[in-house]
Amino acid sequence: MHEITTQIGPMFLASTAWFLIISGANAEEFQTPEDVVFSSRLDRTEQRYVVLLPDKFDATVPHDVLLALHGHGSDRWQFITDKRPECQGARDMAARRKMIFVSPDYRAKTSWMGPAAEADLLQILDELHRRFRIRDVVISGGSMGATSALAFAVMHPDCVDGVVALNGTANLLEYENFTDAIAASYGGTKTEKPEVYQARSAEFFPERLTMPVAVTTGSNDPLVPPDSTLRLLAALKTQGTPALSIHQPNGGHETNYADTVAAFQFVFAQLDAKKNASAAPVLRALDKETTIVCLGDSVTGVYYHTGGHRAYPEMLELAFRQIQPDAPMRVINAGISGHTTTDGLARLEQDVLQHQPTLVTISFGLNDMTRVPPEQFRTNLEQLIDRCRAEQSLVVLCTPNAVINTDSRPISRLKEYCDIIRDVGRKRMVAVCDQYLAGERLKSRAPWTWRLTMSDEIHPNMDGHKRMAEELFRTISGSEISLDAIEPPPALIRTQAQLAAGNPIKVLAMEPMGSMIESAIHQHDPNAKVEVTTWPVAGKSLAQLEQDAKDLVRAMKPDLVVLTIPTIAVAENDEQRVHAISWIMNWSLSFAHQEWDCIVVHPNVIDPHPESSHAAIIRQLVRAQHLTMIERELGDVVDAETIVQTWVQSQLQR
């Protein structure tokens, strides 16, 4: 018999016993493993991790991640291919839940989650959040991997939603094995670096483990004695953390398949219970005519930050149509730049209530915090709710998105206004879509990914708006969705219209694209009148190109802007690079609804060399802004002019 210590009681044990009966069934299959190579931001060394996607991976919904850490002497492939019970059980449980399964090297076969491994794991999580829509992250491992999972969870509890530790230790200060390997990883011995050892000893920080935790131990384990882990679980039980301890009195240094599955099942059951306890949906069905009006400021309205064609309200409608294409519904965008709740009240009848909305979403705060006192803000929200309800409209309040801290909009003051929104929602029994909390969650888990969702200090770009629409969709419908795959609108709308009307086409193009674009348009229509203004870029920094964009584009009001941001254009650091590239694109668009076409030519069209980090940032930001990019296909060796001509023809022949 083995001991099970849990906060749940006999009902969970009964369901676990039932689950173990079917645990021998064939698990769902994964796709072919993807061995990912990345350059560590810590020291620019080449590191690796393996990703397994579910066989029928659905990119239209968020996914949970199971992060599996290998044991001492192994590498990233242990949990991917090994048939031992811990590895097979982890894979099977992840596959049944259609999780993304990730296994990193985390620096060395003898890592023990040293500082370098910690930094790499944070980077991997950031990259995963940028690549996929991630819901919950469960970190797991066996032996050294179990120790590392507990260590990472106490060092970064905001990044972890569940822990499964199979035969690990929770106290590295008292652990006596593999001392040379651990010292090499930690940069010194226990005597020399006690703070590094203690920081990775979960037993000292039980209060940080508020997420579900399951551990397995064996009394006769000579490699990793169970005492510290059992003490940790007792502390977790005392403080009320959902915790499961599966202890084998006669067990050694391995966990059998049944116990592995039970440990994972416990954590997953806790996560499911938390999801099931979320607020009820605002709209349960779209089986009759439904109108949603989104009232707000510049973050709600359509402006250059999102490419000038759509914002989160338009994405919200696409979310509903992704689930129910023929639903009798529409979403109306009633966002205006610079507006506050006071302005919202003044135009509520004209911009909102005249549409007889089924539901009104109200999103203010970023401007109110600069000029509307807190109590007036509260009163305005209450009046907006009352007037909407008087017309039989449902209401959802939205907190503003997370922002970059500035003197004009300090985060501390923004939090105050978010608290008012939440308090009004509670007291008036109105659903609150907490965009701020969702943004802060992403910022804490994937800071670089979050930064790349921002067009400037306060305005999200289209990637940020997609995430806002997903969060609002979840609040309204109770369902989860991913809008990541939605493509930008057609790229040459204005150019096509000018061609059709026989009007001259005014082109502003960074060198050397002017002649290539002109030639491509003439190839489509030899009689086209093309007036090209060349935008010099040679020898200019990104800051200078940003100033050029500010001075040139909106004053000229061209029909087509072609950006070719050179990789050699310098910036002081990555933050300055992101800021400058974002604003080169921002200034290249009209202020509100887009009045001209803007396309970006990736540097690899001109220079097909291996991609630099600068070129990668350009690609990510162009996609996040929802602009269209011309780029060279992998392995394509044709000249740049042919690539441009082929792309232009494909667009103009639509």
N, C-alpha and C positions, 0 to 999 in steps of 0.2 A: 504494500500500500504506500502511496505517497501523500504528503500533506499538501493541502490547498488552502491558502489564506487569501480570502477575498472579501470585498465590501458588498458583494452582490447577493449572496445567499443561495439557497437550494434551487431556485428557478433557473439561474444561469448554469449550475452544475448539471441539471437535467438536460438543458438544451445542448450543453457541451457533450454529454454522453451520447445523445442522439447524433450529433455531428460526427463524432468519432466513428460511428457505425458506417457512415457513408464516405469516410475520408479515404478509403482505398479506391474510390472511383477515379477514372481518368480526369485529370485537370484540363481546363481549357488550354489551348496551345498559345504560345507566344510567337511573334514574328522572329525573323532571323536576328540574332544579336547585333547591335551596332556598337562597334568599338570606337569611342569618341576620344579624339586627341585634342588637348587644349593647352594653351600657354598660361602658366600660373601667374597671376598678377603679383604674387609675393616676390618671386625671384626669376620670372620668365623661363623657368624650366618647363620641359614638356611632360605633361601628366596625362593620365587616361582614366576613363570610366566606361562601363558597359551599360547600354540601355536595352531593355526588353519591352516592346510594346505588345499589348494584347493582340491576338491574331486578327480580330475584327475591331481594330481601333477606330473609335468614332470621334473625329475631331470637332464635332458640333456640341460636345458636352465636356465639362471639366472632369478631371481624373485625380484619384489619389495616387500618391507615390509611396512605394516601399523601398527604403534605402537600406541595402544589406551590406554590412561591413565584414570583411573576411577575417580569419583568425591568424595568429602568429605563424609566420613562415609561408603563408599562402599569398594569393594576389586576387585581383578583381574577378577572375574566372571561377573562383571557388563556389560562390553562390549561384553562378550561372550554369555550371555543368556538373558539379559534384553531386553524387547520388546519396551522400550521407543524409541521415534523417533530418538534421537541422536545415540543410540546404534545400532538400526536396520539399520539405514541409513549407518553408518560406515561399518557394516558387509556386507551389500548388495554391496556397492561400491567396497570394497576389493574383494569380491567374483567375481564380474563381470570382474575384471581385473586380476583374478587368483593370487592375492597377498598373501603373507604369513601374517597372521593376528596374532598379538602378544599383549597380555595384561598382564602387570606385576602388582604385588602388590605395588611395589616401596616403600617398608618399612612399611607403616602404612595406616590405613583408614583415617588418618589425616596428610598425608605426606607433601603436598605442595612443593614437590621437594627440601627437605632439603639436606644437604651434603651427608648423608648416601644413600638417594634415588638416588641422582645424581651418586654416585659411583656404585651403583647396576645397574643402567640403562646403564652406560658405559660397565659394565661387560656383561650384557645381549646382547648388540649389538655386542660385541666382540665374544661371543659364537655363536650368529646367523651367523656371517660372517664365522666362522670356520665350522659351520655345513652345511650352504647353500651357494650357489653363489648368493650374494645380489647385486642388481643394485641400486635402489633408496630407500631411507628411508623417509617415511612421518610420522611425529609425530602428534598426535591428542589427543583430550580429551574434556570433558565437565566440566564446572565449575572449581573445583580444578584441574582437569585434563587438562583443557584448559590453565589455568594459568601456570601449570607445563610444558606443551608443549612449550609455549612461553619462559619460563625460561630456559629450557634445550636448546632450539634452540639458544638463545643468549649466553649461556655459552659454547656451543659446536657447533658452526655453521658448522664446517667441517664434522660433523656427520649426518647432516640433509639436506634433499633435498626439503622438503615441510612441511608446517605447516597448520593444520586446528584446530582453537581454537573456541570452542562453548561456549559462555557465560563465558569468563574468564576475569581476570584483568591483566593489564600490569604494575601495580605499587603497589608493596607490602608495600612500605613505607607509602602510603596514605590509604591503605586498612584497614578497621576498624573491620571486622568480623573475627571470629574464632581466636582471638589474642592469646589465651592460647595454642591452638593446634599448631599454627604456631611457637610460641616461643619455644615450646617443640621440634619441628622438627628442628628449626634453631639454637638451642642452646642458646637462649636468646631473649629478646625483641628488638624492633626497636632501642631503646636507647642503649641497651647493645651490639647489633650486627648489626649496621646499614649497614656495608659492605656486610653482608650475604643477607640482604633484598634487597639492591640495586643491587647486582649481579644477582638476580632473577627477577628483574623488567625490562621487555623488553623495556619499554618506554625510558629508559636511554641509550639504545644501538641499535637504529634503523639501524645504519650502518652495524651491523652484520647480519641483516636479508636481505640477497640478494636473498634468495630462495623464491619461490612463497608462499604467506601467504594469508589465507582466515579466516575471523573471523565473528562470529554472535554475536549480542548484542540486548538487549531490553531496552527501556527507563525506563520501570517500573520494573526493576530487583532489588529487595530489598537485595538479597544475594551478588551479584557481580555487582555493578554499572558499567555502560559502559564507563564512561568518559575517563579513561586512555587508554582503548583499542581503542577508536575512535581517540584519539590524536595520538596514535602510528600509526594507519593506515594512518592518514593524513601525518605524517612524512615519511612513506614508499612511499606514492604516490609522495611526493615531490622529494625524492631521486631516483625514478625510479624503485623501487622494484615492481614486479608483485603482486598486492595486491587487494583483494576483501573484501569489508565490506558489510555484509547484516545486516541492522539495522531495527528492528521493533519498530516504535514509540510507539505503544501500547503494546509491548511485555514484557513478564516477564522473569523469570529465566528458560527458556527452549527454545530449537530450534526445530521447526517442521521438519517433514521428508523432505519436499520439500527444505527447506533452508539448511538442512544438506547435502542433495545430491548435491545441487548447489555449496556449499562450496568445497566439495571434487572434484566435476567435474572441477571446476576452477583450482585447483592445479594440477590435473591430466592432464588437457589440456595444461598447461604450461610445464609440464615435457615432454609430447608427442611432443610439438613443438620444444623443445630443442633437443630431439632425432632425429627428422626429419631434423633438420638443420645440422646434422653431415656430414662429408665429404663423397663424393660418393665412392662406393667400387672400388677397383683397378681392380679386376676381377669380371665381372658380371655373368659369367657362366663357367662351366667346360664341355662344350659339344664337345671339341676337345682335342687332346693330350696336356697335360699341365705338365710342369716341373718347380718346384720351387727349387731354390738353396739358402740355408741359409748360408751366409758367416759371420764368426765371430771368437770369441776367445773361452776360456774354458767354458763360459756360454752357448755358442751355441753347442759345441762339447759334446760327450758322455764321461762322467767321473764319478768318484765314488759318486759325490754329488747327483746324481739322481738314484743311484742304479746300474750304469754301463751298462745299456741296452738301454736306450732311453734318449732323452732330448727334448726341446721344438720343434725342427723341426720334430721329429718323432710324437710328439703329434699333431702338426699342420696337418700332413697327416691324422691321426686318426680323427681329427675334421672334415676335408672335407669328409672322408668316413662315418662318422656318419650321415652326411646330404645326401650324394650321394655315396652309397657303391660301385657302379660300375663305378665311374668316372675314365676316362682315364688319371690319373694324378699320379705323384710321387713327393716326397720331398726329396732332397739330403742334407745331413748334411755336411757342409764344415767349421766346427769350429775346431780350433786348440788352445790348451792351450798356453797362454803367448803372443798370436799374437796381433798386432796392425794394423791400417789401412795401414801402410807401408808394413807389411807382406802380407796383403790382396791384395795389388796391385801386389806384386811380384808373387803371386800364382793364380791370377785371371784367367788367361788363362787356366791353367792346372786343377784347382779345380772347376771352375765355368763355364766359357764360352764354354769350349769344350762340355758341356752337352746341349748346345743350349737352355738355360732356357727361359721359358715364363716370369718368374719373378725372380728377385734376391732380397733377403732381406739382408741388410748390418747392422751388429750389432757390433760396436766397441766402445771403450771409456775407459773401466776400466783399460786397460793397457796403452793406449795412454796417459791418464792423468798423468802417472808416468814418461813417457820418450819421448813423441812426443809433441812438442810445439803447442799451440793452432792454430796458423796460418798454420802450416804444416798439422795439423789434418784437418783443413778446406779444404786445397788444396787437400789432399788425398781423402777426401770424394767426392769432385767435380770430380776428375779424375776417381774414381770408377764409379760414375754415368755416366760420359761421355763414358767410355769404354763399359759399359753395354748397354747403349742406342745405341751405334754404331753397336751393334750386335742385335738390335731390341728387347732387353729385357726390360721389365718394372722393376722399382726399388721401393722398400720400405726401407726407413731408419728407424732404431730402436734406440731409446735412451737406454742406459744401464738400468738394473734393479736398484731399490732402494737398498741401502746398509746400514750396520751398520757403523757409523762413526769411522774411524781409522786415525792415524797419516799418514800412507802411502797413504791412499785414503780418504782424508777429503771430506765431502759432499759438502762443499763450492766449491771445485775445480771440483767435478763431475758435479755440476749444470752448471758451466761455459762450460763444454764440451757438456752437453745436450743442452744448448742454441745455441751452434754452429751447432749442428745437426738440430735443429728446423729451424735455420736461413737458412742453406743450403737447407733444404727441401722447405722453402717458395720461395727462390730465384730461385731454379731450378725446381719449381713446381713438387716436388716429395712428395708422401705421407709419413708421419712420424707416425710410431707406437710408441706412447710415453709410453714405458714400465716404465720409471722412474716415471712419473706422476701417472700412475696406481698403482705402488707400494707405492708411498707416500700417495695416497688416502686411500689405505688399511691400511697403517701404522697409519694414523691419526684417522681412524674410529675403527680399531680393532688391537691395537698394539701387543697384545699377539698372535693373529692369524697370523699377519704378521711375528712376530719373529719366529714362528714355520714353516714358509715357507723357512727359511734360514738354509743352511747346515753349513755355516761359515759366516764370516763378509761380504763377497762379493758374494758368490755363492748361488743361490737358490737351494733347494732340489727339488724333483719331484713335490711336491705340488706347489712350486713356479713356476716351469717350466710349469705345466698345466695351471696356471693362465696366464703366458706369452704367451703360445700358444693360449689361448682363446682371449687375447687382439690382437694378430697378426692376428688371424682368423677374428676378427671383422673388423680390418683395411682393410684386403684383400677382404673380401666377403660382408661386410656391414651387416652381420648377427651375432647374439649372440648365444653362445653355452656354455655348461658346460662339462668339461672333468673330473669332480671330481670322477665319478663312474668307470673310467677305472682302471682295476685291474693290479697288477704287472704281469710280464711274469712268466712262470712255474718256480718253486723254485729249483728243483733238476736236472737241465739240465746236469751239469758236473758229478754229481753222477750217473745219468742214463747212461751217455756215458762211464764212467769207468766200471760200471757193465757190460754193453754190450760187452766191449772189454776184459773183464776178468782181468782188472788191479786192483791193490790194491787201496783202497779208504782211503786217508789220511784225518782224521777228527781232527779238533781242536775244543774242546767243553768246554765251561765253566761248572764247576761242578754245579749240579750233572748229567748233561745230557749225558756225554760220554757213559756210559754203556747202557743207554736207547736207544740212537741212534744206537749203535752197535747191540743191540738186535733186534731193529726194522728192520735194513737192513738185518740181518741174517734170520729174519722171512720171508722176501721177497725172499732172495737168500741164502740158507744155506751154499753155497760154496764161498760166497763173502769174499774177503780178506779186512778186516777193521783194519786200524792202527789208534788207538785213542790216541791223546795227550790231557791230561787233563789240563785245564786252571783254576788254583785255584782262587777263589773269596772271600773266607771267610776272614772277617775282613778288606777288602780293601775298600778304598774310591772310588768314581767315578773317581777322578783324577788319582788314581793309576791304575784303570782298563783301563782308556784312554791310559796311558803310556804303559801298557801291550799290548794293541792292536797295538800301534805304533811299539813296539819292536818285537812282535811275528809273526803277520799274514803275512805280505808281505815277510818277510825273509823266512818263512816256505813254502809259496805257497801251501796251502793245497787244497784238493778237496772240502771240506765242512767245513764251520765255523758255529758253533752253539753258539749263544749268549743268556745267561740267566742272565740279569742284575738284581742283587738282590735289593729289595726295601729298604733294610737297609743300602745300600751303601750311604754314606753321601756326601752332597755337601753344600756349604755355603748358597746358595739361589737358587731360581728357574732358574735364568739366568745361573749360574754355572752348574746346573743340566742339562739344555738343551744343553749347550756347550759340556759337557762331554759325554752325551749319543750320541749326534750327531757325535762326533769324535770317540767314540768307534765303531760306525757303519762305519764311513768314513775309518778308518784305517783297518777295517776288509774286505775292498773291494780292488781290484787292482786299480791302478791309472786311467787307461782308461777303455776300454771295459772289462766287467767283465770276469775274467779267472777262477773263482771258485764259488761255491754256498755259499750263506750266508743266514741263517734263524735266526729268533729271537723267543725264547720261552718266552711267557708272564709270569710274576711272579705268576699269578693266576693258572697256571698249577701245580705248586708246592704247593702253599698256596692259597686255595680257599676262603680266607676271603674277606670282602668288600673291594672294590678298593680304594686305596689311591691316593692322587694327583700325587705322584711319578709314580705309575703304570699307571695312565691316561696319563701322559706325555710320557711314554715309548710307549704306544699304538699310540698316535698321531704322534710321531716322526718316528716310524717304518713305518707307513702308508705313511707319507710324503716323506720318503726316497725311497718308492716303493720296500721295502723288504717284504718278506712273514713272517707272524707270526703264531705260534701255540698258541692257547689259549683255555681256558676252556669255554664251552658254559654256559650261565646263568642257574643255577640250576643243572648243571652236577656234580655228586658226585663220579665219577669213579676215580681211582688212576692215578697219573701222567704218569706212564709207559704205561698204556692203551691208554691214550690220544695221546702220542707221537707215539706209534705203529700204531694206527688207521690213524693218519695223514700221516706218512711216507708211509704206504701202499697205501693210496689214491693218493699220488704223483708218486710213482714208478710204479703204474699200469696204468698210463696214456698212 
